[in-house]
Structures are given as structure tokens and as C-alpha cells.
Amino acid sequence: KMEEARIIVVGANEPASPASPETGKSGREDDAIADLQPIAAEETAQEKAARLAKERSENLKEWGGKASLGALFSLATCTEKLVLLIGIIGAMGHGAGQPLLCLMFGDLMDGMGSTM
């Protein structure tokens, strides 16, 4: 029973092949290395950008191509346009907050400096 286990581990009753003088590996390892496909060169950044652009354009064709801003607004309802307008006004108010706070803080510092 011990001998059977050894045969299975060694592999299908094949004797181990002697090491190659060139590589120091057995014949089976040399054969496995020779059977490997050659490694393809990695793509450059330009080739990758071109490939990604081509994939993006193919994905857009699937959905009907690019849409202009005018085409998007032509499909919007009045409610959607109103919500967009309220959002734009709110964003402008939010963006104006910090400069106004800086002006107020500057006036505060000026006021404190003149009393001393």
C-alpha cells in the first residue's frame, strides 16, 4: 500500500526525467515552459487611451449616441425645469455665502481696530 501511494505521488509510473544541463530543470518542466504562449507586450498609454475611447463610443452607439444639452432640455417637463432653476438659484446663494462672510469679518476687524 505504501508503494501504491508513492506511484500516485510521483505521477503515473513515469520515472523522474534527469535535469537538463542548460536550465537545471527536468525535461517535463522544460516542455511545460516551451508550451507557454509568448507574453504580449503591454499596451502604451496612447494605445490604452485609444482603446478606451473606442469602447466608450461603441457603448454610446448602443444607447443612440451622444445627446446635446438642447436635446436633453427639449425632453424635460415644466416641473423638471422648475426644479433645475430652483437648484441653480440655491447653488448661487450657497456659493455667495463665503465671500459675503469674508466681507463681514473684514468689516468686523476694521471696526475693532478703530476702537483701540
C-alpha positions in Angstrom: 0.0 0.0 0.0 2.9 2.4 0.6 4.2 1.7 -2.8 0.9 2.5 -4.4 0.8 5.8 -2.7 4.3 6.6 -3.9 3.4 5.8 -7.5 0.4 8.2 -7.4 2.5 11.0 -5.9 5.3 10.5 -8.5 2.8 10.5 -11.2 1.5 7.7 -13.4 4.5 5.4 -13.1 6.8 7.8 -15.0 10.3 8.0 -13.8 11.6 11.4 -13.0 13.5 12.8 -16.0 17.1 13.9 -15.5 17.8 17.6 -15.2 18.7 19.5 -18.3 22.3 20.7 -18.3 21.3 24.1 -19.7 18.5 25.0 -17.4 18.9 22.6 -14.5 15.2 21.7 -14.7 13.7 18.4 -15.5 12.5 17.6 -19.0 8.9 17.9 -18.1 9.5 21.4 -16.8 11.3 22.4 -20.0 8.4 21.0 -22.0 5.9 23.0 -19.9 7.9 26.2 -20.3 8.2 25.6 -24.1 4.4 25.2 -24.4 3.7 28.6 -22.8 2.5 31.3 -25.2 4.8 34.3 -25.6 4.0 37.2 -23.4 2.4 40.0 -25.4 3.9 43.5 -24.9 1.9 45.7 -22.6 0.0 48.5 -24.3 1.3 52.0 -24.1 -0.7 54.9 -22.6 -1.6 56.2 -26.0 -2.9 52.7 -27.1 -4.9 52.4 -23.9 -6.5 55.8 -24.3 -7.4 55.0 -27.9 -8.9 51.6 -26.9 -10.9 53.2 -24.1 -12.2 55.9 -26.4 -13.3 53.3 -29.0 -15.0 51.3 -26.3 -16.8 54.4 -25.0 -18.0 55.3 -28.5 -19.3 51.8 -29.1 -21.2 51.9 -25.7 -22.7 55.2 -26.7 -23.9 53.8 -30.1 -25.8 51.2 -28.1 -27.8 53.9 -26.5 -28.3 56.1 -29.5 -25.2 58.2 -29.5 -24.3 61.5 -27.7 -27.1 63.9 -26.7 -26.7 67.6 -26.8 -27.9 69.9 -24.0 -30.7 71.2 -26.2 -31.9 67.7 -26.8 -32.0 67.0 -23.1 -33.9 70.2 -22.3 -36.4 69.6 -25.0 -37.4 66.3 -23.3 -37.7 67.9 -19.8 -41.1 68.7 -18.4 -42.0 72.1 -16.9 -41.7 70.6 -13.4 -38.2 69.4 -14.1 -37.2 72.7 -15.5 -38.6 74.5 -12.4 -36.6 72.2 -10.1 -33.5 72.8 -12.1 -34.0 76.6 -11.8 -34.5 76.4 -8.1 -31.3 74.3 -7.8 -29.3 76.8 -9.8 -30.5 79.7 -7.6 -29.8 77.8 -4.5 -26.3 76.9 -5.7 -25.6 80.6 -6.4 -26.8 81.6 -3.0 -24.6 78.9 -1.4 -21.6 79.9 -3.4 -22.1 83.6 -2.4 -22.1 82.8 1.3 -18.3 82.5 1.9 -17.3 85.8 0.1 -20.0 87.6 2.0 -18.8 86.2 5.3 -15.3 87.3 4.4 -16.5 90.8 3.8 -18.5 90.9 7.1 -15.5 89.5 9.0 -13.2 92.2 7.4 -15.6 94.9 8.5 -15.7 93.4 12.0 -11.9 93.5 12.2 -11.9 97.1 10.9 -14.4 98.1 13.5 -12.5 96.5 16.3 -9.2 98.1 15.2 -10.6 101.7 15.1 -11.9 101.5 18.7 -8.4 100.7 20.2 
